[in-house]
Amino acid sequence: MSAPLDLVPIWTFILGLSVFLYVLLDGFDLGVGMLFGFAADTRSRNIIMNSIAPIWDGNETWLVLGGVGLMAVFPLAFSIILPACYFPFALMLLSLVFRGLAFEFRYRDVERKTFWDHGFALGSGLATFSQGVILGALVELYQATGDATLLTRAEALADASTHTLVDANGVFQETCGGACNGDQVSFKGIYLRNLARLYDLDHRASYYDFMLKNARAVWQKDRDAGNHFGSNWAGPFDLADSSRQSSAMFALSALADPYSQASPFLRPSGAPNFQHAVGQRADLLRWACDGASCASAGFMLASESLAYLAPGRHSLQLRAAAASMGGPSGALLTLDVQDGATQQPLASLDITAAQFTEAGVFQGFTLPYTQNAADHPVQYRVRWNALAGAPRVTLGELSVDGADALAAANLAHACGRFDGHFAWAADRFRDAGACTLARGGGVRLETGDYAAQIELRVDDFALDSAKLATVSVIDREENKLIASVDVKRSDFSSTSLRTFAVPFHAYSGDHYDVSTEWLAAPSAPRLVERGVSLRRAASELQLSLPFNQRGVGAMPGDGSLDAAGSSLAQPLLGVARSFFSHAFTFGSAGNNVLQGSTAAVPVTAGKYATLQLIGFAVNGTQTGQGFRLDYSDGSSQQVAQDLSDWLSFTPQPNEKIALAMPYRWSKTAREYGNFHLFSYALPVDPQKSLSAFALPNNPNVKILAATLVTAP
């Protein structure tokens, strides 16, 4: 007896074919409809309309076949998808109906031809917008159910839009020309946000290229001198409003590198947003060169110009490994930093074969540099010098201000996959059992106390206190667990990166791995690991300051920092926080702000490396402020520092934004806005014993907390 015919793959093929043909054929019609709004005159509009007149209604038949087929053959999938996307489906169908009416009536209702012309363009645009919303909903449904067919449908919608709703240069455009209202100019941004979520799951190179092209167009062609963005991403800039700004921000942030206090910049060397003139991919996201494959000199790696790092002192670190010991005496590699505005070098470092102490083991090379101005971006480059007899060199990661920073994507994995930012992610649908999300590093350390800092984030937080993972430090030589920390869902208060520290003691010559064990559960959120950094542990002394002003209040009118009686909101600040790996304690009852004056603040005498401060200025940015450091031998040191106003969003040199607060108190009410606390690291002479410090004699300088840090 013959086996029964399995109709599932047959109908899957039929429905997939119908969706593909609809995307291919009616996607062309929708694109023509959107371009219709840009036609200069009636003759041009007639030509555009006549180009699709014989075929437009037949092309939509494939949509009918797909919908009816899904209902008849896969009723369960239909019953899940339709209610979840009911509104965008209804809007799409109404738009298609109105588009059809406009197509027919523009020839028959001559008196209202202009109305029907606008209706045709608007119907095409709304139909496309609805498909973008459905795309995002399908991605959400896929994440909620694990049904891969939803991802396929989302990809079909995305392919249609990225090929048809663009100009000749591939830049997304509105259907309404220069007559867009506030809602219409938001459509592109909403679409880009959902396309980024789709790329986060499937990593199609065409989606990455599309988002990158649009982000560059927005920044280069649709921006005015005040960093306002218009509606036409291909340029020129038209006008600024909140809808245009928010839409453009979605495009710019879709591919933005994650930022964390542990490592402001961390990227695998093989990431596609680096430029590679010579070399080839090695392992997952590493980049390598040898004499055979890289016969001529050139840049193994060059970053784009980065403008988001604060001006001041920074440390660039490259991790690299040589396949063998020995080699030519010259520089195998040159690591450099150049000013993206002037194209002048800021710093460079030659790396020779003799500097590699072990064959095949990654080690860090550090290049300090100073970024002089906020409006001068920087570019990082690694040049292969093509020396005769050079060993094969593999680049691991490039990072800024993160000692021994390792990208999770370049570690070993028993489960998980890339996310949209080349981190490593696990979810409950595809990783049903407990497994090792990431393990590796093999970092050789000297004897001393260290902290492994693991950067993690989730897509769904604070629902319970279930354990999600365990992060550990392992001695590779002894294969021995040295220290570990459990990660719970309640540890996350947002979907942003959070750093988990694992303190441990290392012994000279040993190599240490960092491991993250994923603990799968039916309700577990998606867990993403960006990277790991290993830092020398430094002891800290949190200072109790002689506060002389109440400026952090529990309610409106409770405290005053300026002439208007404004104060910070204590519920947002709390009493203890960590910024940039340093802990701070804030005042609460009574006075809780130290206002600038000549009075010295005594400290426990000792040798320290930095004085860490949290503060800001009021009544405008205060430049050239002198902080005095007093030493036990009777000498003093002046440290000049600019302090930004708490309303400013542009840090001064050697200043970092520590916290952004969404409101403050006025005398009578809650006042919404963006109010910032800033972090300062004043260098202390480590050879002397610090006994006291003094703020500038300026009442506009406000300090909320201080911590002394010893040299590691």
C-alpha positions as CSV (number, residue, x, y, z in Angstrom):
1,M,0.0,0.0,0.0
2,S,1.5,3.4,-1.0
3,A,2.1,6.0,1.6
4,P,-0.4,8.9,1.8
5,L,0.5,12.0,-0.1
6,D,1.9,14.7,2.2
7,L,0.2,18.0,1.2
8,V,2.0,20.2,3.7
9,P,5.2,20.8,1.7
10,I,3.2,21.1,-1.5
11,W,0.9,23.8,-0.1
12,T,3.9,25.5,1.7
13,F,5.5,25.8,-1.8
14,I,2.3,27.1,-3.3
15,L,1.8,29.7,-0.6
16,G,5.4,30.7,-0.7
17,L,5.2,31.1,-4.5
18,S,2.1,33.2,-4.2
19,V,3.7,35.5,-1.6
20,F,6.8,35.8,-3.8
21,L,4.8,36.6,-6.9
22,Y,2.8,39.2,-5.0
23,V,5.9,40.8,-3.7
24,L,7.5,40.8,-7.1
25,L,4.5,42.0,-9.2
26,D,2.4,44.1,-6.9
27,G,5.5,45.5,-5.2
28,F,6.2,47.1,-8.6
29,D,2.7,48.5,-8.7
30,L,3.0,49.9,-5.1
31,G,6.4,51.5,-6.0
32,V,4.9,53.1,-9.1
33,G,2.0,54.4,-7.0
34,M,4.4,56.0,-4.5
35,L,6.3,57.6,-7.3
36,F,3.0,58.9,-8.7
37,G,3.0,61.6,-6.0
38,F,6.3,63.0,-7.4
39,A,5.1,63.4,-11.0
40,A,5.5,66.9,-12.2
41,D,2.4,67.3,-14.3
42,T,-0.8,65.6,-15.6
43,R,1.0,64.1,-18.7
44,S,3.6,62.5,-16.4
45,R,0.9,61.1,-14.1
46,N,-1.0,59.7,-17.1
47,I,2.2,57.9,-18.4
48,I,2.8,56.4,-14.9
49,M,-0.8,55.3,-14.6
50,N,-0.9,53.7,-18.0
51,S,2.3,51.7,-17.4
52,I,0.4,49.5,-14.8
53,A,-3.1,49.8,-16.2
54,P,-3.2,46.3,-17.9
55,I,-1.8,44.4,-15.0
56,W,-2.4,46.1,-11.6
57,D,-5.5,44.2,-10.6
58,G,-4.2,40.8,-11.8
59,N,-1.1,41.3,-9.7
60,E,-3.2,41.5,-6.6
61,T,-4.7,38.1,-7.3
62,W,-1.6,36.5,-5.7
63,L,-2.4,38.2,-2.4
64,V,-5.9,36.7,-2.5
65,L,-4.5,33.2,-3.2
66,G,-2.0,33.6,-0.3
67,G,-4.7,34.7,2.2
68,V,-7.4,32.2,1.2
69,G,-4.8,29.4,0.9
70,L,-3.5,30.1,4.4
71,M,-7.0,30.1,5.8
72,A,-8.0,26.9,4.1
73,V,-4.8,24.8,4.5
74,F,-3.2,26.2,7.7
75,P,-6.1,27.4,9.7
76,L,-4.1,27.4,13.0
77,A,-1.5,29.7,11.6
78,F,-4.2,31.9,10.1
79,S,-6.0,32.1,13.4
80,I,-2.8,33.3,15.1
81,I,-1.5,35.8,12.5
82,L,-4.8,37.6,11.6
83,P,-5.9,38.6,15.1
84,A,-2.4,39.6,16.1
85,C,-2.1,41.8,13.0
86,Y,-5.8,42.7,12.5
87,F,-5.4,46.5,12.4
88,P,-2.5,46.7,9.9
89,F,-4.1,44.0,7.7
90,A,-7.4,45.9,7.7
91,L,-5.6,49.2,6.9
92,M,-3.6,47.5,4.1
93,L,-6.8,46.0,2.5
94,L,-8.7,49.3,2.8
95,S,-5.7,51.1,1.2
96,L,-5.6,48.6,-1.6
97,V,-9.4,49.0,-2.2
98,F,-9.1,52.8,-2.1
99,R,-6.2,52.6,-4.5
100,G,-8.3,50.6,-6.9
101,L,-11.2,53.0,-6.7
102,A,-8.8,55.9,-7.3
103,F,-7.4,54.1,-10.3
104,E,-10.8,53.7,-12.0
105,F,-12.5,57.0,-10.9
106,R,-9.7,59.3,-12.0
107,Y,-10.7,58.7,-15.6
108,R,-14.5,58.8,-15.0
109,D,-14.8,61.6,-12.3
110,V,-12.9,64.3,-14.2
111,E,-14.0,67.1,-11.8
112,R,-12.4,65.4,-8.9
113,K,-9.3,64.0,-10.7
114,T,-6.9,65.7,-8.4
115,F,-8.6,64.1,-5.4
116,W,-8.3,60.7,-6.9
117,D,-4.7,61.3,-7.9
118,H,-3.9,62.0,-4.2
119,G,-5.9,59.0,-3.2
120,F,-4.0,56.7,-5.5
121,A,-0.6,57.9,-4.1
122,L,-1.9,57.8,-0.5
123,G,-3.4,54.4,-0.8
124,S,-0.1,53.0,-2.2
125,G,1.8,54.6,0.7
126,L,-0.6,53.4,3.4
127,A,-0.5,49.8,2.0
128,T,3.3,49.8,2.1
129,F,3.3,51.3,5.6
130,S,0.9,48.6,6.8
131,Q,3.2,45.9,5.3
132,G,6.0,47.4,7.3
133,V,3.9,47.2,10.5
134,I,3.0,43.6,9.7
135,L,6.7,42.8,9.1
136,G,7.4,44.0,12.7
137,A,4.5,42.1,14.1
138,L,5.6,38.9,12.4
139,V,9.0,39.3,13.9
140,E,7.4,39.7,17.3
141,L,5.2,36.6,16.7
142,Y,8.3,34.6,15.6
143,Q,10.0,35.6,18.8
144,A,7.0,34.7,20.9
145,T,6.2,31.4,19.1
146,G,9.4,30.2,17.4
147,D,7.4,29.6,14.2
148,A,10.0,30.0,11.4
149,T,7.3,30.4,8.7
150,L,6.5,33.8,10.2
151,L,10.1,34.9,9.7
152,T,9.9,33.8,6.0
153,R,6.8,36.0,5.6
154,A,8.5,38.9,7.2
155,E,11.4,38.5,4.8
156,A,9.1,38.6,1.8
157,L,7.6,41.9,3.0
158,A,11.0,43.3,3.6
159,D,12.3,42.3,0.2
160,A,9.4,44.0,-1.5
161,S,9.9,47.3,0.3
162,T,13.7,47.5,0.1
163,H,13.6,47.0,-3.7
164,T,10.6,49.1,-4.8
165,L,10.1,52.0,-2.3
166,V,13.5,53.6,-3.0
167,D,15.0,56.2,-5.3
168,A,17.6,55.4,-8.0
169,N,20.4,55.4,-5.3
170,G,18.5,52.9,-3.0
171,V,17.5,55.5,-0.4
172,F,14.0,55.1,1.2
173,Q,11.5,57.8,0.1
174,E,8.1,59.0,1.1
175,T,5.1,58.8,-1.3
176,C,3.8,62.2,-0.5
177,G,6.7,64.3,-1.9
178,G,7.0,67.6,-0.2
179,A,3.4,67.6,1.2
180,C,3.9,65.0,4.0
181,N,2.1,65.4,7.3
182,G,3.5,64.5,10.7
183,D,2.3,60.9,10.5
184,Q,3.5,60.3,7.0
185,V,7.1,61.4,7.6
186,S,7.3,58.8,10.5
187,F,6.6,55.8,8.2
188,K,10.1,55.3,7.0
189,G,11.5,55.4,10.6
190,I,9.0,52.9,11.8
191,Y,9.8,50.6,8.9
192,L,13.6,50.9,9.6
193,R,13.1,50.0,13.2
194,N,11.3,46.8,12.4
195,L,13.7,46.0,9.6
196,A,16.5,46.2,12.2
197,R,14.7,43.7,14.3
198,L,14.4,41.4,11.4
199,Y,18.1,41.7,10.6
200,D,18.8,40.9,14.2
201,L,17.3,37.5,13.6
202,D,18.3,36.5,10.1
203,H,21.5,38.6,9.3
204,R,20.7,39.1,5.6
205,A,23.5,41.1,4.1
206,S,21.1,43.0,1.9
207,Y,19.2,44.4,4.9
208,Y,22.4,45.5,6.5
209,D,23.5,47.3,3.3
210,F,20.1,48.9,3.0
211,M,20.1,50.2,6.6
212,L,23.7,51.4,6.3
213,K,23.0,53.2,3.0
214,N,20.0,55.0,4.5
215,A,21.8,56.0,7.7
216,R,24.6,57.5,5.7
217,A,22.2,59.4,3.5
218,V,20.3,60.8,6.5
219,W,23.6,62.0,8.1
220,Q,25.3,63.3,5.0
221,K,22.4,64.7,2.9
222,D,19.4,65.5,5.1
223,R,20.9,67.3,8.1
224,D,21.2,71.0,8.9
225,A,23.9,72.8,10.9
226,G,22.0,72.2,14.1
227,N,21.8,68.4,13.6
228,H,18.1,68.6,12.7
229,F,16.8,66.1,10.1
230,G,14.3,66.5,7.4
231,S,11.8,64.2,5.6
232,N,13.8,63.6,2.4
233,W,16.7,61.3,3.4
234,A,18.3,61.7,0.0
235,G,18.4,65.4,0.5
236,P,18.0,68.3,0.5
237,F,17.0,69.2,4.0
238,D,13.5,70.8,4.1
239,L,12.5,71.6,7.7
240,A,12.8,70.3,11.3
241,D,10.0,68.9,13.5
242,S,9.6,66.1,16.0
243,S,8.2,63.6,13.4
244,R,11.1,64.1,11.0
245,Q,13.7,64.0,13.9
246,S,12.3,60.7,15.4
247,S,12.0,59.0,12.0
248,A,15.6,59.9,11.1
249,M,16.8,58.7,14.6
250,F,15.4,55.2,13.9
251,A,17.5,55.1,10.7
252,L,20.7,56.3,12.5
253,S,20.3,54.0,15.5
254,A,19.4,50.8,13.6
255,L,23.1,49.8,13.2
256,A,24.6,51.9,16.0
257,D,27.2,50.0,18.0
258,P,26.1,49.2,21.6
259,Y,27.6,51.5,24.1
260,S,28.4,50.6,27.7
261,Q,30.4,52.1,30.5
262,A,32.7,49.0,30.7
263,S,33.7,49.3,27.1
264,P,32.5,52.3,25.0
265,F,33.7,50.7,21.8
266,L,34.2,46.9,21.3
267,R,34.1,45.3,17.8
268,P,35.4,42.0,16.4
269,S,38.0,42.6,13.7
270,G,36.0,40.7,11.1
271,A,32.8,42.8,11.5
272,P,31.5,44.1,8.2
273,N,31.4,47.7,9.4
274,F,35.2,47.6,9.3
275,Q,36.9,48.2,6.0
276,H,39.4,45.5,5.0
277,A,41.9,46.3,2.2
278,V,44.0,43.2,2.7
279,G,43.6,39.9,4.4
280,Q,40.8,37.3,4.8
281,R,38.3,36.2,7.4
282,A,39.5,33.8,10.1
283,D,37.2,31.8,12.4
284,L,33.9,33.6,13.0
285,L,34.7,37.3,13.1
286,R,38.5,37.5,13.1
287,W,40.8,38.9,10.3
288,A,44.1,37.5,9.3
289,C,47.1,38.1,7.0
290,D,50.2,36.2,6.0
291,G,53.0,36.5,3.5
292,A,51.2,34.4,0.9
293,S,47.7,36.0,1.0
294,C,48.8,39.6,1.8
295,A,51.8,40.1,-0.5
296,S,51.4,43.9,-0.5
297,A,51.1,46.3,2.4
298,G,47.6,47.7,3.2
299,F,45.1,48.2,5.9
300,M,43.9,45.0,7.5
301,L,41.3,47.0,9.3
302,A,40.0,50.6,9.2
303,S,37.0,51.9,11.1
304,E,34.5,54.5,10.0
305,S,35.0,57.9,11.6
306,L,33.6,57.7,15.2
307,A,32.1,60.9,16.6
308,Y,30.4,59.7,19.8
309,L,33.4,59.2,22.1
310,A,33.9,62.1,24.6
311,P,37.0,64.3,24.0
312,G,39.9,63.7,26.3
313,R,42.2,60.8,27.1
314,H,41.4,57.4,25.7
315,S,43.1,54.0,25.4
316,L,42.8,52.0,22.1
317,Q,43.5,48.3,22.4
318,L,44.1,45.7,19.7
319,R,44.1,42.0,20.5
320,A,46.2,40.0,18.0
321,A,48.0,36.6,17.8
322,A,51.1,35.5,15.7
323,A,51.0,31.9,14.4
324,S,54.7,31.4,15.2
325,M,57.5,33.0,17.2
326,G,60.2,35.0,15.7
327,G,60.3,36.8,12.3
328,P,61.7,40.0,10.8
329,S,62.9,42.8,13.0
330,G,60.7,45.5,11.6
331,A,57.0,46.3,12.5
332,L,54.6,43.6,11.4
333,L,51.7,45.9,12.1
334,T,51.1,49.6,12.7
335,L,48.1,50.5,14.9
336,D,47.2,54.2,14.6
337,V,44.5,56.7,15.4
338,Q,43.8,59.7,13.1
339,D,41.6,62.8,13.4
340,G,38.7,62.2,11.1
341,A,38.3,65.9,10.4
342,T,41.9,66.9,9.7
343,Q,43.2,63.5,8.6
344,Q,46.2,64.1,10.9
345,P,47.6,61.3,13.1
346,L,46.9,61.5,16.8
347,A,49.0,58.5,17.8
348,S,50.6,55.3,16.4
349,L,52.2,52.1,17.6
350,D,54.5,49.7,15.7
351,I,54.0,46.0,16.7
352,T,57.0,43.8,16.0
353,A,57.4,40.0,16.0
354,A,59.4,40.2,19.2
355,Q,56.4,41.6,21.1
356,F,54.5,38.4,20.7
357,T,55.4,36.3,23.7
358,E,53.5,33.1,22.8
359,A,52.6,31.5,19.5
360,G,48.9,31.3,18.6
361,V,47.9,33.2,21.8
362,F,46.0,36.5,21.6
363,Q,47.5,39.3,23.5
364,G,46.7,43.0,23.9
365,F,48.5,46.0,22.4
366,T,47.6,49.4,23.9
367,L,47.8,52.8,22.3
368,P,46.9,55.9,24.4
369,Y,45.7,58.9,22.6
370,T,43.9,62.2,23.2
371,Q,40.8,63.3,21.3
372,N,41.0,67.1,21.4
373,A,37.6,68.2,20.3
374,A,34.0,66.9,20.3
375,D,33.4,67.8,16.7
376,H,36.5,65.9,15.5
377,P,35.7,62.2,14.9
378,V,38.5,59.6,15.1
379,Q,39.4,56.7,12.9
380,Y,41.2,53.5,14.0
381,R,43.4,51.6,11.6
382,V,45.6,48.5,11.6
383,R,48.2,48.4,8.7
384,W,49.8,45.2,7.5
385,N,53.4,46.1,6.5
386,A,54.1,43.0,4.3
387,L,57.6,42.2,5.7
388,A,59.4,39.3,4.1
389,G,59.2,36.2,6.4
390,A,56.4,37.6,8.5
391,P,54.3,35.0,10.4
392,R,50.6,34.8,10.0
393,V,48.9,37.4,12.2
394,T,45.3,37.2,13.3
395,L,43.4,40.2,14.7
396,G,40.9,39.5,17.4
397,E,39.1,42.6,18.7
398,L,39.5,46.4,18.7
399,S,38.3,48.2,21.8
400,V,38.4,51.5,23.6
401,D,38.9,52.0,27.3
402,G,38.4,48.3,28.1
403,A,41.4,46.4,29.3
404,D,41.7,42.9,27.7
405,A,38.3,43.3,26.1
406,L,37.0,40.2,24.3
407,A,34.1,40.1,21.8
408,A,31.7,37.3,22.7
409,A,31.4,36.4,19.0
410,N,35.1,35.4,19.0
411,L,34.8,33.0,21.9
412,A,33.8,29.3,21.7
413,H,30.1,28.4,21.7
414,A,27.9,25.3,22.3
415,C,24.7,27.2,21.4
416,G,23.4,30.5,20.2
417,R,24.1,32.7,17.2
418,F,24.9,36.2,16.1
419,D,22.6,39.1,16.9
420,G,22.3,42.2,14.7
421,H,25.3,43.8,16.4
422,F,27.7,40.8,16.1
423,A,27.2,39.8,19.8
424,W,26.2,36.3,20.7
425,A,22.6,35.4,21.6
426,A,20.5,32.5,22.9
427,D,16.8,32.1,23.1
428,R,14.3,29.6,24.4
429,F,13.1,28.4,21.0
430,R,16.3,27.5,19.4
431,D,18.3,26.7,22.5
432,A,16.0,24.5,24.5
433,G,18.6,23.0,26.8
434,A,21.3,24.4,29.1
435,C,24.5,25.0,27.3
436,T,27.7,27.1,27.2
437,L,26.8,30.4,25.5
438,A,30.4,31.6,25.3
439,R,33.7,30.5,26.7
440,G,37.3,31.5,26.1
441,G,39.8,34.2,26.2
442,G,42.9,32.4,27.4
443,V,44.3,35.7,28.8
444,R,47.6,35.4,30.5
445,L,47.7,37.5,33.7
446,E,50.3,38.5,36.3
447,T,49.7,37.7,40.0
448,G,47.1,40.0,41.5
449,D,43.4,40.7,42.0
450,Y,41.2,41.1,38.9
451,A,37.6,41.5,37.9
452,A,36.1,39.9,34.9
453,Q,33.3,42.1,33.5
454,I,30.7,40.4,31.4
455,E,28.3,42.5,29.4
456,L,24.8,41.0,29.0
457,R,21.4,42.2,28.0
458,V,17.9,40.7,27.8
459,D,14.8,41.4,25.6
460,D,12.3,41.0,28.5
461,F,13.2,42.0,32.0
462,A,12.2,42.2,35.7
463,L,9.2,39.8,35.4
464,D,10.7,37.4,38.1
465,S,13.9,36.4,39.9
466,A,14.5,33.3,37.8
467,K,18.2,32.4,37.3
468,L,19.2,33.0,33.6
469,A,22.9,32.2,33.5
470,T,26.0,31.7,35.5
471,V,29.2,33.6,34.6
472,S,32.5,32.1,35.7
473,V,36.3,32.5,35.6
474,I,38.2,29.3,34.9
475,D,42.0,28.6,35.2
476,R,42.8,27.0,31.8
477,E,45.9,25.3,33.0
478,E,44.2,23.5,35.9
479,N,40.7,23.5,34.3
480,K,39.5,24.7,37.6
481,L,36.6,27.0,38.5
482,I,38.0,30.1,40.2
483,A,34.9,32.2,40.8
484,S,31.3,32.6,39.6
485,V,28.3,34.8,39.8
486,D,24.6,34.0,39.0
487,V,22.6,36.2,36.7
488,K,18.9,36.6,37.5
489,R,16.2,38.2,35.4
490,S,15.5,40.7,38.1
491,D,19.1,42.0,37.8
492,F,18.0,43.8,34.6
493,S,16.0,47.0,34.8
494,S,16.0,47.7,31.1
495,T,17.0,46.1,27.7
496,S,20.3,47.9,27.8
497,L,23.6,46.2,28.4
498,R,24.4,45.5,32.0
499,T,27.9,44.6,33.3
500,F,28.3,41.7,35.8
501,A,31.6,41.6,37.7
502,V,33.3,38.4,38.8
503,P,36.2,39.2,41.2
504,F,39.1,36.6,41.3
505,H,42.8,36.2,42.1
506,A,45.2,35.3,39.3
507,Y,48.6,33.7,39.4
508,S,51.5,34.7,37.2
509,G,51.8,32.8,33.9
510,D,48.4,31.1,34.1
511,H,45.7,31.6,31.3
512,Y,42.2,32.4,32.3
513,D,38.9,31.8,30.5
514,V,35.6,33.5,31.1
515,S,32.4,31.3,30.6
516,T,28.7,32.1,30.4
517,E,26.4,29.1,31.0
518,W,22.9,29.6,29.5
519,L,20.2,28.1,31.8
520,A,17.3,27.4,29.4
521,A,13.7,27.7,30.6
522,P,10.3,27.8,28.9
523,S,9.8,31.5,29.8
524,A,13.4,32.6,29.7
525,P,14.1,35.9,27.8
526,R,16.6,36.1,25.0
527,L,20.1,36.5,26.5
528,V,22.8,38.4,24.5
529,E,26.4,38.6,25.5
530,R,28.4,41.4,23.9
531,G,31.8,40.9,25.4
532,V,34.1,40.4,28.4
533,S,36.9,42.6,29.8
534,L,39.5,41.6,32.4
535,R,40.7,44.5,34.6
536,R,43.1,44.8,37.5
537,A,41.1,45.3,40.7
538,A,41.7,48.7,42.3
539,S,40.7,49.5,45.8
540,E,38.3,52.5,46.3
541,L,37.5,54.8,49.1
542,Q,34.0,56.4,48.9
543,L,34.2,59.8,50.5
544,S,31.7,61.5,52.8
545,L,31.5,65.0,51.6
546,P,30.9,68.1,53.7
547,F,27.7,69.1,51.8
548,N,26.7,72.7,52.0
549,Q,23.5,72.9,49.9
550,R,20.4,70.8,49.5
551,G,19.9,70.2,45.7
552,V,18.5,66.7,45.5
553,G,14.9,66.7,46.8
554,A,12.0,64.2,47.3
555,M,9.4,66.6,45.8
556,P,9.0,69.9,44.1
557,G,10.4,72.8,46.1
558,D,12.6,70.5,48.2
559,G,16.0,72.0,47.5
560,S,17.4,74.5,45.1
561,L,20.4,74.5,42.8
562,D,19.9,77.7,40.8
563,A,18.1,81.0,41.0
564,A,14.9,79.4,39.7
565,G,14.7,76.9,42.6
566,S,15.3,73.8,40.5
567,S,16.6,70.6,42.1
568,L,17.4,67.0,41.1
569,A,14.8,64.3,41.8
570,Q,16.0,62.0,44.6
571,P,13.7,59.0,43.4
572,L,15.7,58.9,40.2
573,L,19.2,59.2,41.8
574,G,18.9,57.0,44.8
575,V,21.7,56.8,47.4
576,A,24.3,54.5,45.8
577,R,25.3,54.0,42.1
578,S,28.2,52.8,40.0
579,F,29.5,54.7,37.0
580,F,32.3,53.6,34.8
581,S,33.2,50.7,37.2
582,H,33.4,53.0,40.2
583,A,31.0,53.1,43.2
584,F,29.6,56.3,44.6
585,T,27.4,57.2,47.6
586,F,25.1,60.2,47.4
587,G,23.7,62.3,50.3
588,S,20.0,62.1,51.1
589,A,18.8,63.8,54.3
590,G,19.7,67.4,54.8
591,N,22.3,69.0,52.6
592,N,23.4,66.7,49.7
593,V,25.3,68.8,47.2
594,L,28.8,70.3,47.6
595,Q,28.8,73.7,46.0
596,G,32.1,75.2,44.9
597,S,34.1,77.2,47.5
598,T,37.6,77.6,48.9
599,A,37.0,75.2,51.8
600,A,39.3,72.1,51.7
601,V,37.8,68.6,51.9
602,P,40.1,66.4,54.0
603,V,40.6,62.7,53.0
604,T,42.3,59.7,54.6
605,A,45.9,60.3,53.7
606,G,47.3,57.8,51.2
607,K,48.6,57.2,47.7
608,Y,45.9,57.3,45.0
609,A,45.7,57.2,41.3
610,T,42.5,59.3,40.6
611,L,39.9,61.3,42.3
612,Q,36.5,60.4,40.7
613,L,33.8,63.0,40.9
614,I,30.1,63.1,39.9
615,G,28.8,66.5,39.3
616,F,27.8,69.3,36.8
617,A,27.5,73.0,36.4
618,V,24.5,75.3,36.5
619,N,23.9,78.6,34.8
620,G,25.8,77.5,31.7
621,T,29.0,75.4,31.1
622,Q,31.8,76.5,33.4
623,T,35.2,76.4,31.7
624,G,38.7,76.4,33.1
625,Q,37.8,75.5,36.6
626,G,40.7,74.8,38.9
627,F,40.5,71.8,41.4
628,R,43.3,71.9,44.0
629,L,44.9,68.7,45.3
630,D,46.8,69.0,48.6
631,Y,49.5,66.5,49.6
632,S,50.9,65.6,53.0
633,D,54.3,67.1,52.1
634,G,52.8,70.5,51.9
635,S,52.7,70.7,48.1
636,S,49.6,71.3,46.0
637,Q,48.5,70.5,42.4
638,Q,46.0,72.4,40.3
639,V,43.9,70.4,37.8
640,A,41.9,72.4,35.2
641,Q,38.6,71.0,34.2
642,D,35.6,72.3,32.2
643,L,32.2,71.3,33.6
644,S,29.1,71.1,31.4
645,D,25.8,72.6,32.4
646,W,23.3,70.0,33.5
647,L,21.2,70.7,30.4
648,S,24.1,70.1,28.1
649,F,24.3,66.9,26.1
650,T,27.9,67.5,24.7
651,P,30.6,66.5,27.2
652,Q,33.7,68.6,27.6
653,P,37.2,67.2,27.4
654,N,37.9,64.5,30.1
655,E,34.2,64.6,31.0
656,K,31.7,61.7,30.5
657,I,27.9,61.6,30.8
658,A,27.3,59.4,33.9
659,L,23.5,59.6,34.1
660,A,20.6,61.1,32.1
661,M,17.5,62.0,34.1
662,P,14.1,62.5,32.4
663,Y,12.9,65.2,34.8
664,R,13.8,67.5,37.7
665,W,11.9,69.4,40.3
666,S,10.9,73.1,40.0
667,K,9.5,75.0,42.9
668,T,6.0,73.7,42.3
669,A,6.0,70.8,39.8
670,R,7.9,68.1,37.9
671,E,9.8,69.6,35.0
672,Y,10.5,67.2,32.1
673,G,13.6,67.4,30.0
674,N,17.1,65.9,29.7
675,F,19.2,66.6,32.8
676,H,22.7,65.1,33.1
677,L,25.2,64.1,35.7
678,F,28.8,64.0,34.5
679,S,31.8,61.9,35.6
680,Y,35.3,63.4,36.1
681,A,38.6,61.6,36.8
682,L,41.2,64.0,38.2
683,P,44.7,62.5,38.1
684,V,46.5,62.3,41.4
685,D,50.3,62.0,41.8
686,P,50.7,58.4,42.8
687,Q,54.1,59.0,44.3
688,K,52.7,61.4,46.9
689,S,50.2,61.1,49.8
690,L,47.0,63.0,49.1
691,S,45.6,64.7,52.2
692,A,42.8,67.0,50.9
693,F,41.2,68.6,47.9
694,A,39.3,71.7,47.2
695,L,36.7,72.7,44.6
696,P,36.9,75.8,42.4
697,N,35.6,78.9,44.2
698,N,32.5,79.0,42.0
699,P,29.0,78.5,43.3
700,N,27.9,77.2,39.8
701,V,30.0,74.1,40.3
702,K,28.1,71.3,41.9
703,I,29.6,68.0,43.2
704,L,27.3,65.1,44.4
705,A,29.7,62.3,45.1
706,A,33.5,61.5,45.2
707,T,35.5,58.3,45.3
708,L,39.3,57.9,45.6
709,V,40.8,55.1,43.5
710,T,44.2,53.5,44.2
711,A,46.5,52.4,41.3
712,P,45.8,48.8,40.4
